[in-house]
Amino acid sequence: MARTGIAFSLSCPTMKFGFYTPNFGFCGDARVLSELAFDAEQAGWDGFFIWDHLQFEEPTADPWIALTAMAMRTERIVLGPLVTPVPRRHITKLAREVITLDHLSGGRVVLGVGAGYPHLPDYTAFGDDGDASLRAAKLDEALDVLAALWAGAPVNHHGTHYRVECDAFEPPLQRPRVPVWVAATWPSKKPLRRAARWDGVVTTGPYGLEVEPDDLSSMRSYISQQRSTATDFDIIAFGRTAGPSDTATVQRCAEAGATWWIDYIYTADNTLDATRARIRQGPPRR
């Protein structure tokens, strides 16, 4: 099964388009999210992605159950969490969830990962350690463990934060593994170096999701210096467009190196009907 990523090159890449919703509020229902994913596929979007929170607003949907429902209603689009805070996850449970969803969807899963935001109530409120250095160290080790668990071979890992001894898991359909996109907030360099080891970077700015095209270009240049190969790397840019013809910022991001444009909504300043209507309009391709 081929990867979902786009080759990383110095030329302007072919842009893909996704839609991004929370997993809470009026999107805190797996049925609703599956319907929106179906609408997105019918309207020509390339991917549909959701947040991963335990508690933000009520109601709140478990992202993996929601992604399962979304996979059952779709046939083509890429699905995944943007992003799952890996240090608060049981690593072998996460590996198994990703494998199962990858098989269920026919190889359409991307795993977005990050260290998590400890200031949010669904992180430290449930006993997870908020220390930034510890979370970063756990994330780095966890990604290596995930790759080992997906490789289809026995795992014998004795690390600082994880101990895993098990027979081989059935590997995902996608080879050599499910693509891993790593969250990085500009201008921090360590998350960019982490992302360069994997398959993509989920870009965010210091004050929100959106990153200026000039900063995207800087992130792209820095990552290219860290990578030993020039293929299979995605740069994910977020923004909000009014419809298919609202392409000016999208084009600037594409020229800066973004391979995915992802429209997003917040439930606090939107409605389900407005969200569904925007999805059905289709991506800003023209």
C-alpha atoms as an extended CHARMM CRD file, in Angstrom:
* protein
*
       286  EXT
         1         1  MET       CA              0.0000000000        0.0000000000        0.0000000000  PROA      1               0.0000000000
         2         2  ALA       CA              1.4730000000        3.3190000000       -1.0580000000  PROA      2               0.0000000000
         3         3  ARG       CA              1.8470000000        6.1590000000        1.3780000000  PROA      3               0.0000000000
         4         4  THR       CA             -0.5260000000        9.0840000000        1.4600000000  PROA      4               0.0000000000
         5         5  GLY       CA              2.3320000000       11.6080000000        1.5540000000  PROA      5               0.0000000000
         6         6  ILE       CA              3.5020000000       13.8410000000       -1.2690000000  PROA      6               0.0000000000
         7         7  ALA       CA              7.1370000000       14.0340000000       -2.3350000000  PROA      7               0.0000000000
         8         8  PHE       CA              9.0420000000       16.8460000000       -0.6390000000  PROA      8               0.0000000000
         9         9  SER       CA             10.8270000000       18.9240000000       -3.2590000000  PROA      9               0.0000000000
        10        10  LEU       CA             11.9640000000       22.4620000000       -3.9260000000  PROA      10              0.0000000000
        11        11  SER       CA              9.2770000000       22.9470000000       -6.5670000000  PROA      11              0.0000000000
        12        12  CYS       CA              5.6740000000       23.9140000000       -5.7450000000  PROA      12              0.0000000000
        13        13  PRO       CA              3.9810000000       20.6480000000       -4.7340000000  PROA      13              0.0000000000
        14        14  THR       CA              0.5320000000       19.4290000000       -5.6700000000  PROA      14              0.0000000000
        15        15  MET       CA             -1.7240000000       20.6050000000       -2.8620000000  PROA      15              0.0000000000
        16        16  LYS       CA             -4.1470000000       18.2840000000       -1.0820000000  PROA      16              0.0000000000
        17        17  PHE       CA             -7.1330000000       19.5670000000        0.8720000000  PROA      17              0.0000000000
        18        18  GLY       CA             -8.5620000000       18.4600000000        4.1950000000  PROA      18              0.0000000000
        19        19  PHE       CA            -11.1800000000       19.5650000000        6.6940000000  PROA      19              0.0000000000
        20        20  TYR       CA            -10.5770000000       19.7070000000       10.4460000000  PROA      20              0.0000000000
        21        21  THR       CA            -13.1080000000       19.6890000000       13.2780000000  PROA      21              0.0000000000
        22        22  PRO       CA            -12.9760000000       19.3530000000       17.0510000000  PROA      22              0.0000000000
        23        23  ASN       CA            -14.1970000000       16.1640000000       18.7000000000  PROA      23              0.0000000000
        24        24  PHE       CA            -16.4340000000       18.0830000000       21.0740000000  PROA      24              0.0000000000
        25        25  GLY       CA            -19.3260000000       20.5220000000       21.0850000000  PROA      25              0.0000000000
        26        26  PHE       CA            -21.6650000000       19.9140000000       18.1470000000  PROA      26              0.0000000000
        27        27  CYS       CA            -18.9260000000       17.6880000000       16.7000000000  PROA      27              0.0000000000
        28        28  GLY       CA            -18.8310000000       15.5990000000       19.8780000000  PROA      28              0.0000000000
        29        29  ASP       CA            -20.9440000000       12.8490000000       18.2950000000  PROA      29              0.0000000000
        30        30  ALA       CA            -19.4270000000       10.0220000000       16.2580000000  PROA      30              0.0000000000
        31        31  ARG       CA            -22.5190000000        9.8710000000       14.0380000000  PROA      31              0.0000000000
        32        32  VAL       CA            -22.2500000000       13.5600000000       13.1990000000  PROA      32              0.0000000000
        33        33  LEU       CA            -18.5540000000       13.2530000000       12.4070000000  PROA      33              0.0000000000
        34        34  SER       CA            -19.1680000000       10.2490000000       10.1660000000  PROA      34              0.0000000000
        35        35  GLU       CA            -21.8240000000       12.2210000000        8.2720000000  PROA      35              0.0000000000
        36        36  LEU       CA            -19.4750000000       15.1890000000        7.8580000000  PROA      36              0.0000000000
        37        37  ALA       CA            -16.7000000000       12.8940000000        6.6210000000  PROA      37              0.0000000000
        38        38  PHE       CA            -19.1050000000       11.4070000000        4.0780000000  PROA      38              0.0000000000
        39        39  ASP       CA            -20.0800000000       14.9000000000        2.9290000000  PROA      39              0.0000000000
        40        40  ALA       CA            -16.3940000000       15.8310000000        2.6480000000  PROA      40              0.0000000000
        41        41  GLU       CA            -15.6350000000       12.8500000000        0.4460000000  PROA      41              0.0000000000
        42        42  GLN       CA            -18.6120000000       13.5740000000       -1.8020000000  PROA      42              0.0000000000
        43        43  ALA       CA            -17.5390000000       17.2220000000       -2.1260000000  PROA      43              0.0000000000
        44        44  GLY       CA            -14.0060000000       16.3650000000       -3.2300000000  PROA      44              0.0000000000
        45        45  TRP       CA            -11.9360000000       16.9310000000       -0.0870000000  PROA      45              0.0000000000
        46        46  ASP       CA             -8.8610000000       14.6840000000        0.2450000000  PROA      46              0.0000000000
        47        47  GLY       CA             -8.8860000000       14.2370000000        4.0170000000  PROA      47              0.0000000000
        48        48  PHE       CA            -10.9000000000       14.7010000000        7.1980000000  PROA      48              0.0000000000
        49        49  PHE       CA             -9.1690000000       15.1320000000       10.5540000000  PROA      49              0.0000000000
        50        50  ILE       CA            -10.2820000000       15.6050000000       14.1600000000  PROA      50              0.0000000000
        51        51  TRP       CA             -8.8720000000       16.7630000000       17.4810000000  PROA      51              0.0000000000
        52        52  ASP       CA             -7.9960000000       14.3450000000       20.2850000000  PROA      52              0.0000000000
        53        53  HSD       CA             -9.2550000000       15.6270000000       23.6330000000  PROA      53              0.0000000000
        54        54  LEU       CA            -10.6760000000       13.7920000000       26.6300000000  PROA      54              0.0000000000
        55        55  GLN       CA            -12.6440000000       16.7620000000       27.9070000000  PROA      55              0.0000000000
        56        56  PHE       CA            -12.9640000000       20.2230000000       26.4070000000  PROA      56              0.0000000000
        57        57  GLU       CA            -16.6350000000       21.0050000000       25.9300000000  PROA      57              0.0000000000
        58        58  GLU       CA            -19.5430000000       18.6390000000       26.3670000000  PROA      58              0.0000000000
        59        59  PRO       CA            -20.4230000000       16.4670000000       24.5920000000  PROA      59              0.0000000000
        60        60  THR       CA            -17.0400000000       14.9440000000       23.7110000000  PROA      60              0.0000000000
        61        61  ALA       CA            -16.4940000000       11.9930000000       21.3440000000  PROA      61              0.0000000000
        62        62  ASP       CA            -13.6650000000        9.5060000000       21.6600000000  PROA      62              0.0000000000
        63        63  PRO       CA            -11.5670000000       10.2330000000       18.5480000000  PROA      63              0.0000000000
        64        64  TRP       CA            -10.8020000000        6.6050000000       17.7280000000  PROA      64              0.0000000000
        65        65  ILE       CA            -14.4210000000        5.4970000000       17.8660000000  PROA      65              0.0000000000
        66        66  ALA       CA            -15.3240000000        8.5520000000       15.7800000000  PROA      66              0.0000000000
        67        67  LEU       CA            -12.5790000000        7.7670000000       13.2360000000  PROA      67              0.0000000000
        68        68  THR       CA            -13.8880000000        4.2040000000       13.0220000000  PROA      68              0.0000000000
        69        69  ALA       CA            -17.3740000000        5.5020000000       12.2130000000  PROA      69              0.0000000000
        70        70  MET       CA            -15.8440000000        7.8790000000        9.6500000000  PROA      70              0.0000000000
        71        71  ALA       CA            -13.8870000000        5.0620000000        8.0060000000  PROA      71              0.0000000000
        72        72  MET       CA            -17.0770000000        3.0130000000        7.6580000000  PROA      72              0.0000000000
        73        73  ARG       CA            -18.8410000000        5.8560000000        5.8130000000  PROA      73              0.0000000000
        74        74  THR       CA            -16.0100000000        6.7240000000        3.4080000000  PROA      74              0.0000000000
        75        75  GLU       CA            -13.8890000000        4.9930000000        0.7850000000  PROA      75              0.0000000000
        76        76  ARG       CA            -11.2640000000        7.4570000000       -0.3990000000  PROA      76              0.0000000000
        77        77  ILE       CA            -10.3430000000       10.2700000000        1.9690000000  PROA      77              0.0000000000
        78        78  VAL       CA             -7.4330000000       10.2270000000        4.4150000000  PROA      78              0.0000000000
        79        79  LEU       CA             -8.4070000000       10.1460000000        8.1060000000  PROA      79              0.0000000000
        80        80  GLY       CA             -6.6020000000       10.7360000000       11.3790000000  PROA      80              0.0000000000
        81        81  PRO       CA             -6.1640000000       12.7000000000       14.5870000000  PROA      81              0.0000000000
        82        82  LEU       CA             -4.4220000000       16.0760000000       14.5150000000  PROA      82              0.0000000000
        83        83  VAL       CA             -2.9490000000       15.5140000000       16.9150000000  PROA      83              0.0000000000
        84        84  THR       CA             -2.9670000000       12.7800000000       19.5270000000  PROA      84              0.0000000000
        85        85  PRO       CA             -0.8980000000       13.6500000000       22.6330000000  PROA      85              0.0000000000
        86        86  VAL       CA              1.2360000000       10.5150000000       22.6670000000  PROA      86              0.0000000000
        87        87  PRO       CA              2.7320000000       10.8550000000       26.1890000000  PROA      87              0.0000000000
        88        88  ARG       CA             -0.7010000000       10.3450000000       27.7450000000  PROA      88              0.0000000000
        89        89  ARG       CA             -1.4660000000        7.2810000000       25.5980000000  PROA      89              0.0000000000
        90        90  HSD       CA             -0.7430000000        3.6150000000       26.3520000000  PROA      90              0.0000000000
        91        91  ILE       CA              1.7140000000        3.0460000000       23.5520000000  PROA      91              0.0000000000
        92        92  THR       CA              0.8070000000       -0.5190000000       22.5990000000  PROA      92              0.0000000000
        93        93  LYS       CA             -2.9060000000        0.3410000000       22.7310000000  PROA      93              0.0000000000
        94        94  LEU       CA             -2.2450000000        3.2510000000       20.3850000000  PROA      94              0.0000000000
        95        95  ALA       CA             -0.2520000000        1.0220000000       18.0300000000  PROA      95              0.0000000000
        96        96  ARG       CA             -3.0950000000       -1.4940000000       17.9190000000  PROA      96              0.0000000000
        97        97  GLU       CA             -5.7390000000        1.1920000000       17.3380000000  PROA      97              0.0000000000
        98        98  VAL       CA             -3.8010000000        2.6200000000       14.4000000000  PROA      98              0.0000000000
        99        99  ILE       CA             -3.2360000000       -0.8230000000       12.8470000000  PROA      99              0.0000000000
       100       100  THR       CA             -6.9030000000       -1.7390000000       13.1930000000  PROA      100             0.0000000000
       101       101  LEU       CA             -8.0910000000        1.5480000000       11.7120000000  PROA      101             0.0000000000
       102       102  ASP       CA             -5.5790000000        1.3220000000        8.8810000000  PROA      102             0.0000000000
       103       103  HSD       CA             -6.8980000000       -2.1180000000        7.9080000000  PROA      103             0.0000000000
       104       104  LEU       CA            -10.5240000000       -1.0610000000        8.3280000000  PROA      104             0.0000000000
       105       105  SER       CA            -10.0520000000        1.9850000000        6.1060000000  PROA      105             0.0000000000
       106       106  GLY       CA             -8.0090000000        0.2220000000        3.4470000000  PROA      106             0.0000000000
       107       107  GLY       CA             -4.8090000000        2.1030000000        4.2570000000  PROA      107             0.0000000000
       108       108  ARG       CA             -6.1320000000        5.6490000000        4.6450000000  PROA      108             0.0000000000
       109       109  VAL       CA             -4.8120000000        6.6020000000        8.0910000000  PROA      109             0.0000000000
       110       110  VAL       CA             -2.3350000000        9.2920000000        9.0700000000  PROA      110             0.0000000000
       111       111  LEU       CA             -1.2120000000        9.5700000000       12.6980000000  PROA      111             0.0000000000
       112       112  GLY       CA             -0.7300000000       13.1340000000       13.8490000000  PROA      112             0.0000000000
       113       113  VAL       CA              1.3230000000       13.2750000000       17.0540000000  PROA      113             0.0000000000
       114       114  GLY       CA              2.4710000000       15.7960000000       19.6180000000  PROA      114             0.0000000000
       115       115  ALA       CA              3.6020000000       16.1320000000       23.1990000000  PROA      115             0.0000000000
       116       116  GLY       CA              0.2820000000       17.6130000000       24.3100000000  PROA      116             0.0000000000
       117       117  TYR       CA             -0.6670000000       20.9090000000       25.9390000000  PROA      117             0.0000000000
       118       118  PRO       CA             -0.3960000000       20.4190000000       29.7150000000  PROA      118             0.0000000000
       119       119  HSD       CA             -2.2970000000       23.6580000000       30.4190000000  PROA      119             0.0000000000
       120       120  LEU       CA             -5.4740000000       22.1480000000       28.9790000000  PROA      120             0.0000000000
       121       121  PRO       CA             -7.8110000000       20.4710000000       31.4830000000  PROA      121             0.0000000000
       122       122  ASP       CA             -7.7410000000       17.0680000000       29.7910000000  PROA      122             0.0000000000
       123       123  TYR       CA             -3.9930000000       16.5620000000       30.3100000000  PROA      123             0.0000000000
       124       124  THR       CA             -2.8100000000       17.1150000000       33.8710000000  PROA      124             0.0000000000
       125       125  ALA       CA             -6.3530000000       16.8720000000       35.2580000000  PROA      125             0.0000000000
       126       126  PHE       CA             -6.2410000000       13.1030000000       34.7490000000  PROA      126             0.0000000000
       127       127  GLY       CA             -2.8450000000       12.4980000000       36.3000000000  PROA      127             0.0000000000
       128       128  ASP       CA             -0.5620000000       12.9980000000       33.3160000000  PROA      128             0.0000000000
       129       129  ASP       CA              2.7490000000       14.7600000000       33.9370000000  PROA      129             0.0000000000
       130       130  GLY       CA              2.8830000000       18.2680000000       32.5020000000  PROA      130             0.0000000000
       131       131  ASP       CA              6.6730000000       18.6460000000       32.5200000000  PROA      131             0.0000000000
       132       132  ALA       CA              7.6730000000       19.7600000000       29.0110000000  PROA      132             0.0000000000
       133       133  SER       CA             11.0350000000       17.9750000000       28.9270000000  PROA      133             0.0000000000
       134       134  LEU       CA              9.5440000000       14.7090000000       30.1330000000  PROA      134             0.0000000000
       135       135  ARG       CA              6.7170000000       14.8610000000       27.6020000000  PROA      135             0.0000000000
       136       136  ALA       CA              9.1620000000       15.5230000000       24.7610000000  PROA      136             0.0000000000
       137       137  ALA       CA             11.4110000000       12.6480000000       25.8110000000  PROA      137             0.0000000000
       138       138  LYS       CA              8.4490000000       10.2830000000       26.0780000000  PROA      138             0.0000000000
       139       139  LEU       CA              7.2160000000       11.3360000000       22.6550000000  PROA      139             0.0000000000
       140       140  ASP       CA             10.5670000000       10.6420000000       20.9990000000  PROA      140             0.0000000000
       141       141  GLU       CA             10.8660000000        7.1940000000       22.5550000000  PROA      141             0.0000000000
       142       142  ALA       CA              7.2090000000        6.3870000000       21.9030000000  PROA      142             0.0000000000
       143       143  LEU       CA              7.5410000000        7.0820000000       18.1800000000  PROA      143             0.0000000000
       144       144  ASP       CA             10.4030000000        4.6000000000       17.9370000000  PROA      144             0.0000000000
       145       145  VAL       CA              8.3000000000        2.0250000000       19.8060000000  PROA      145             0.0000000000
       146       146  LEU       CA              5.3330000000        2.6170000000       17.4870000000  PROA      146             0.0000000000
       147       147  ALA       CA              7.5220000000        2.0900000000       14.4180000000  PROA      147             0.0000000000
       148       148  ALA       CA              8.8400000000       -1.1500000000       15.9120000000  PROA      148             0.0000000000
       149       149  LEU       CA              5.3290000000       -2.4020000000       16.7250000000  PROA      149             0.0000000000
       150       150  TRP       CA              4.1950000000       -1.6470000000       13.1670000000  PROA      150             0.0000000000
       151       151  ALA       CA              7.1410000000       -3.4250000000       11.5590000000  PROA      151             0.0000000000
       152       152  GLY       CA              5.6260000000       -6.9200000000       11.7880000000  PROA      152             0.0000000000
       153       153  ALA       CA              8.4140000000       -8.3570000000       13.9460000000  PROA      153             0.0000000000
       154       154  PRO       CA              8.7830000000       -9.2060000000       17.6440000000  PROA      154             0.0000000000
       155       155  VAL       CA              9.5930000000       -6.2210000000       19.8490000000  PROA      155             0.0000000000
       156       156  ASN       CA             11.9910000000       -6.2390000000       22.7860000000  PROA      156             0.0000000000
       157       157  HSD       CA             12.2990000000       -2.6590000000       23.9390000000  PROA      157             0.0000000000
       158       158  HSD       CA             13.7240000000       -1.5990000000       27.2970000000  PROA      158             0.0000000000
       159       159  GLY       CA             13.8790000000        2.1730000000       27.3200000000  PROA      159             0.0000000000
       160       160  THR       CA             13.7290000000        5.0150000000       29.7880000000  PROA      160             0.0000000000
       161       161  HSD       CA              9.9600000000        5.4180000000       29.5920000000  PROA      161             0.0000000000
       162       162  TYR       CA              8.6470000000        2.2800000000       27.8630000000  PROA      162             0.0000000000
       163       163  ARG       CA              9.1730000000       -1.4270000000       28.2860000000  PROA      163             0.0000000000
       164       164  VAL       CA              7.6800000000       -3.6560000000       25.5960000000  PROA      164             0.0000000000
       165       165  GLU       CA              8.2300000000       -7.3770000000       25.0670000000  PROA      165             0.0000000000
       166       166  CYS       CA              5.8220000000       -8.9580000000       22.6050000000  PROA      166             0.0000000000
       167       167  ASP       CA              5.4230000000      -11.1580000000       19.5750000000  PROA      167             0.0000000000
       168       168  ALA       CA              4.9410000000       -9.5310000000       16.2010000000  PROA      168             0.0000000000
       169       169  PHE       CA              1.8350000000       -7.4430000000       15.6000000000  PROA      169             0.0000000000
       170       170  GLU       CA              0.1630000000       -7.7410000000       12.2330000000  PROA      170             0.0000000000
       171       171  PRO       CA              1.5610000000       -4.7000000000       10.4120000000  PROA      171             0.0000000000
       172       172  PRO       CA             -0.5460000000       -1.9130000000        8.9180000000  PROA      172             0.0000000000
       173       173  LEU       CA             -1.4570000000       -2.0520000000        5.2430000000  PROA      173             0.0000000000
       174       174  GLN       CA              0.6350000000        1.0480000000        4.5400000000  PROA      174             0.0000000000
       175       175  ARG       CA              4.3140000000        0.3020000000        4.2140000000  PROA      175             0.0000000000
       176       176  PRO       CA              6.8270000000        0.8120000000        5.6070000000  PROA      176             0.0000000000
       177       177  ARG       CA              4.3990000000        2.2290000000        8.1910000000  PROA      177             0.0000000000
       178       178  VAL       CA              1.4430000000        4.5040000000        8.7020000000  PROA      178             0.0000000000
       179       179  PRO       CA              2.6230000000        8.0760000000        7.9770000000  PROA      179             0.0000000000
       180       180  VAL       CA              3.4530000000       10.0550000000       11.1120000000  PROA      180             0.0000000000
       181       181  TRP       CA              2.9160000000       13.8220000000       11.0990000000  PROA      181             0.0000000000
       182       182  VAL       CA              4.5500000000       15.6710000000       14.0110000000  PROA      182             0.0000000000
       183       183  ALA       CA              3.1950000000       18.9140000000       15.4530000000  PROA      183             0.0000000000
       184       184  ALA       CA              5.6130000000       21.8280000000       15.5820000000  PROA      184             0.0000000000
       185       185  THR       CA              5.0460000000       25.4170000000       16.6700000000  PROA      185             0.0000000000
       186       186  TRP       CA              7.1670000000       28.0080000000       14.9290000000  PROA      186             0.0000000000
       187       187  PRO       CA              9.8250000000       29.1730000000       15.7620000000  PROA      187             0.0000000000
       188       188  SER       CA             10.7330000000       26.2470000000       18.0710000000  PROA      188             0.0000000000
       189       189  LYS       CA             13.4310000000       24.1520000000       16.3870000000  PROA      189             0.0000000000
       190       190  LYS       CA             13.4100000000       20.9200000000       18.4110000000  PROA      190             0.0000000000
       191       191  PRO       CA              9.9070000000       19.8640000000       17.2530000000  PROA      191             0.0000000000
       192       192  LEU       CA             10.9920000000       20.5720000000       13.6710000000  PROA      192             0.0000000000
       193       193  ARG       CA             14.0120000000       18.3020000000       14.0950000000  PROA      193             0.0000000000
       194       194  ARG       CA             11.6830000000       15.6400000000       15.4650000000  PROA      194             0.0000000000
       195       195  ALA       CA              9.3030000000       16.0570000000       12.5330000000  PROA      195             0.0000000000
       196       196  ALA       CA             12.1880000000       15.7500000000       10.0620000000  PROA      196             0.0000000000
       197       197  ARG       CA             12.7360000000       12.1720000000       11.2570000000  PROA      197             0.0000000000
       198       198  TRP       CA              9.2220000000       11.1790000000       10.2560000000  PROA      198             0.0000000000
       199       199  ASP       CA              6.7650000000       11.8610000000        7.4460000000  PROA      199             0.0000000000
       200       200  GLY       CA              5.3140000000       15.3150000000        7.8930000000  PROA      200             0.0000000000
       201       201  VAL       CA              4.9490000000       18.3970000000       10.0510000000  PROA      201             0.0000000000
       202       202  VAL       CA              1.6730000000       19.7890000000       11.3950000000  PROA      202             0.0000000000
       203       203  THR       CA              2.4930000000       23.4850000000       11.4720000000  PROA      203             0.0000000000
       204       204  THR       CA              1.1110000000       25.8390000000       14.1000000000  PROA      204             0.0000000000
       205       205  GLY       CA              1.9270000000       29.4050000000       15.0150000000  PROA      205             0.0000000000
       206       206  PRO       CA              2.6860000000       30.8000000000       18.4620000000  PROA      206             0.0000000000
       207       207  TYR       CA             -0.8530000000       32.2010000000       18.7940000000  PROA      207             0.0000000000
       208       208  GLY       CA             -2.9730000000       29.6810000000       16.9130000000  PROA      208             0.0000000000
       209       209  LEU       CA             -3.1520000000       27.1770000000       14.0900000000  PROA      209             0.0000000000
       210       210  GLU       CA             -2.3150000000       29.4750000000       11.2030000000  PROA      210             0.0000000000
       211       211  VAL       CA              1.2710000000       30.1050000000       10.1150000000  PROA      211             0.0000000000
       212       212  GLU       CA              2.2970000000       32.9160000000        7.7790000000  PROA      212             0.0000000000
       213       213  PRO       CA              3.5590000000       31.7110000000        4.3810000000  PROA      213             0.0000000000
       214       214  ASP       CA              6.9830000000       33.2620000000        5.0260000000  PROA      214             0.0000000000
       215       215  ASP       CA              7.2590000000       31.2510000000        8.2400000000  PROA      215             0.0000000000
       216       216  LEU       CA              6.0970000000       28.1180000000        6.4130000000  PROA      216             0.0000000000
       217       217  SER       CA              8.9340000000       28.6560000000        3.9610000000  PROA      217             0.0000000000
       218       218  SER       CA             11.4030000000       29.0000000000        6.8350000000  PROA      218             0.0000000000
       219       219  MET       CA             10.1000000000       25.8140000000        8.4600000000  PROA      219             0.0000000000
       220       220  ARG       CA             10.3780000000       23.9860000000        5.1550000000  PROA      220             0.0000000000
       221       221  SER       CA             13.9630000000       25.1510000000        4.6460000000  PROA      221             0.0000000000
       222       222  TYR       CA             14.9750000000       24.1460000000        8.1540000000  PROA      222             0.0000000000
       223       223  ILE       CA             13.4120000000       20.6970000000        7.8340000000  PROA      223             0.0000000000
       224       224  SER       CA             15.0850000000       20.1270000000        4.4690000000  PROA      224             0.0000000000
       225       225  GLN       CA             18.4380000000       20.7220000000        6.1610000000  PROA      225             0.0000000000
       226       226  GLN       CA             17.6560000000       18.0590000000        8.7520000000  PROA      226             0.0000000000
       227       227  ARG       CA             16.4960000000       15.3160000000        6.3820000000  PROA      227             0.0000000000
       228       228  SER       CA             18.7420000000       12.7930000000        4.6830000000  PROA      228             0.0000000000
       229       229  THR       CA             16.1530000000       12.0300000000        1.9820000000  PROA      229             0.0000000000
       230       230  ALA       CA             14.1260000000       14.3300000000       -0.2690000000  PROA      230             0.0000000000
       231       231  THR       CA             10.9530000000       12.2490000000       -0.5970000000  PROA      231             0.0000000000
       232       232  ASP       CA              7.7040000000       11.5460000000        1.2090000000  PROA      232             0.0000000000
       233       233  PHE       CA              7.3660000000       14.5340000000        3.4770000000  PROA      233             0.0000000000
       234       234  ASP       CA              4.1910000000       16.5490000000        4.0560000000  PROA      234             0.0000000000
       235       235  ILE       CA              3.8320000000       20.1100000000        5.3100000000  PROA      235             0.0000000000
       236       236  ILE       CA              0.3720000000       20.7860000000        6.6980000000  PROA      236             0.0000000000
       237       237  ALA       CA             -0.9870000000       24.3400000000        6.7460000000  PROA      237             0.0000000000
       238       238  PHE       CA             -4.2540000000       25.4250000000        8.3720000000  PROA      238             0.0000000000
       239       239  GLY       CA             -6.5880000000       28.2270000000        7.4310000000  PROA      239             0.0000000000
       240       240  ARG       CA            -10.2110000000       29.2240000000        6.9590000000  PROA      240             0.0000000000
       241       241  THR       CA            -11.6540000000       29.8960000000        3.5370000000  PROA      241             0.0000000000
       242       242  ALA       CA            -15.0640000000       31.1670000000        2.5070000000  PROA      242             0.0000000000
       243       243  GLY       CA            -15.5160000000       28.7610000000       -0.4000000000  PROA      243             0.0000000000
       244       244  PRO       CA            -13.8990000000       27.0280000000       -3.3650000000  PROA      244             0.0000000000
       245       245  SER       CA            -12.8090000000       30.2840000000       -5.0080000000  PROA      245             0.0000000000
       246       246  ASP       CA            -11.1180000000       31.7010000000       -1.8770000000  PROA      246             0.0000000000
       247       247  THR       CA             -7.6350000000       30.5970000000       -2.9360000000  PROA      247             0.0000000000
       248       248  ALA       CA             -5.2370000000       33.5150000000       -2.4440000000  PROA      248             0.0000000000
       249       249  THR       CA             -3.7830000000       32.4080000000        0.9000000000  PROA      249             0.0000000000
       250       250  VAL       CA             -3.9150000000       28.7580000000       -0.1580000000  PROA      250             0.0000000000
       251       251  GLN       CA             -1.7580000000       29.5210000000       -3.1770000000  PROA      251             0.0000000000
       252       252  ARG       CA              0.7430000000       31.4690000000       -1.0840000000  PROA      252             0.0000000000
       253       253  CYS       CA              1.0500000000       28.5170000000        1.2920000000  PROA      253             0.0000000000
       254       254  ALA       CA              1.5220000000       26.1150000000       -1.6320000000  PROA      254             0.0000000000
       255       255  GLU       CA              4.2900000000       28.3130000000       -3.0130000000  PROA      255             0.0000000000
       256       256  ALA       CA              5.8840000000       28.3020000000        0.4650000000  PROA      256             0.0000000000
       257       257  GLY       CA              6.0070000000       24.4920000000        0.3970000000  PROA      257             0.0000000000
       258       258  ALA       CA              2.7620000000       23.3070000000        2.0130000000  PROA      258             0.0000000000
       259       259  THR       CA              1.5010000000       19.9950000000        0.6280000000  PROA      259             0.0000000000
       260       260  TRP       CA             -1.8010000000       19.9930000000        2.5550000000  PROA      260             0.0000000000
       261       261  TRP       CA             -4.2100000000       22.8590000000        3.1280000000  PROA      261             0.0000000000
       262       262  ILE       CA             -6.6690000000       22.0990000000        5.9290000000  PROA      262             0.0000000000
       263       263  ASP       CA             -9.7420000000       24.2380000000        6.5090000000  PROA      263             0.0000000000
       264       264  TYR       CA            -10.8160000000       24.2780000000       10.1430000000  PROA      264             0.0000000000
       265       265  ILE       CA            -13.6630000000       25.3920000000       12.3750000000  PROA      265             0.0000000000
       266       266  TYR       CA            -14.1740000000       26.0640000000       16.0600000000  PROA      266             0.0000000000
       267       267  THR       CA            -17.5030000000       24.9930000000       17.4850000000  PROA      267             0.0000000000
       268       268  ALA       CA            -17.5990000000       28.1030000000       19.6830000000  PROA      268             0.0000000000
       269       269  ASP       CA            -17.9680000000       30.4550000000       16.7010000000  PROA      269             0.0000000000
       270       270  ASN       CA            -19.8280000000       28.2220000000       14.2520000000  PROA      270             0.0000000000
       271       271  THR       CA            -22.8330000000       25.9470000000       13.9050000000  PROA      271             0.0000000000
       272       272  LEU       CA            -23.3150000000       22.4390000000       12.6130000000  PROA      272             0.0000000000
       273       273  ASP       CA            -25.3960000000       23.6790000000        9.6840000000  PROA      273             0.0000000000
       274       274  ALA       CA            -22.7490000000       26.2310000000        8.6790000000  PROA      274             0.0000000000
       275       275  THR       CA            -19.9980000000       23.6410000000        8.9850000000  PROA      275             0.0000000000
       276       276  ARG       CA            -21.8980000000       21.1490000000        6.8420000000  PROA      276             0.0000000000
       277       277  ALA       CA            -22.6080000000       23.8400000000        4.2550000000  PROA      277             0.0000000000
       278       278  ARG       CA            -18.9320000000       24.8280000000        4.0100000000  PROA      278             0.0000000000
       279       279  ILE       CA            -17.8600000000       21.1980000000        3.6300000000  PROA      279             0.0000000000
       280       280  ARG       CA            -20.3990000000       20.6190000000        0.8740000000  PROA      280             0.0000000000
       281       281  GLN       CA            -19.0880000000       23.6270000000       -1.0530000000  PROA      281             0.0000000000
       282       282  GLY       CA            -15.8310000000       21.7430000000       -1.5500000000  PROA      282             0.0000000000
       283       283  PRO       CA            -12.1520000000       22.6330000000       -1.1330000000  PROA      283             0.0000000000
       284       284  PRO       CA            -10.5290000000       25.8890000000       -2.3070000000  PROA      284             0.0000000000
       285       285  ARG       CA             -9.0240000000       24.4080000000       -5.4520000000  PROA      285             0.0000000000
       286       286  ARG       CA             -9.9440000000       27.0900000000       -7.9600000000  PROA      286             0.0000000000
